[in-house]
Amino acid sequence: MKRTFGNKKVQASQLKRVGLARAISKLGYCSRSRAGELIAAGRVKWNGAVRRDPETPVHLGKDRIEIDGQPVARTSKIYLALNKPRGVVTTAADEKGRETVYSLLPENLPWLAPVGRLDKASEGLLLLTNDSEWAARITAPERHLDKTYHVQINSVADEALLKALQNGIRTSDGDFLRVRNVRMLRHGEQNSWLEIILDAGKNRHIRRMLEHLNVEVLRLLRVAIGPLALGDLPKGATRLLDKEEKQALDRAMGAPNHAPAPSVR
């Protein structure tokens, strides 16, 4: 007869090991790739011994990790919203010397990683956190968490364009791209603003669709992630998410948010 001892899920969690580089990242010290560099340089000790293998198995909460002789402790979880300006790249370091989003962050913060990306020419809401598991849930395609964009194009959108975006297109490299919803916000004589909602996005998703349809993107702003709206956060500014906003995002991961985002001013 089989015997059951306590909560198996809790026991499994306590026994689970992760690689040393990943453990350092999960503790919020630095990125996994940077942790690998520190390990290769011999600056990391595991239970008092220098380890140069980033895959050294570690029990988080049990084993002792030191970097440059200082113990690495788990940091408080931080959830930060940034209004990314155009022309700034979403990376920690850029080989071309371009300004990165890290130049916009307040000082004395622990290491934070972007939750997904916005390309250099795109603007708007970008989340950063040291909670890698939460970030993975936000970006997971199977969560179908809505991301809302306001997009200015160089023409007045007609029903044919909106229908093509809604139905989806097949790109020259074989990707099938579609939007969950699209509507006209406003238009002038020569251009218009669209609201586009994606519930799963690929690299340069909106730009590639519009390029395929011979439409030029003039501006592209992400104005909401699920129920979290960019609001009136100034360009280049950051703010911490409050408890209610974090909880609303957590709830939305189970069911996409369908409320329209505020219009661009």
Secondary structure, 3 states (H helix, E strand, C coil): CCCCCCCHHHHHHHHCCEEHHHHHHHCCCCCHHHHHHHHHCCCEEECCEECCCCCCEECCCCCCEEECCEECCCCCCCEEEEEECCCCECCCCCCCCCCEHHHHCCCCCCCCEECCCCCCCCEEEEEEECCHHHHHHHHCHHHCCCEEEEEEECCCCCHHHHHHHHHCEECCCCCEECCCEEEEEEECCCCEEEEEEECCCCCCHHHHHHHHCCCCEEEEEEEEECCEECCCCCCCCEEECCHHHHHHHHHHCCCCCCCCCCCCC
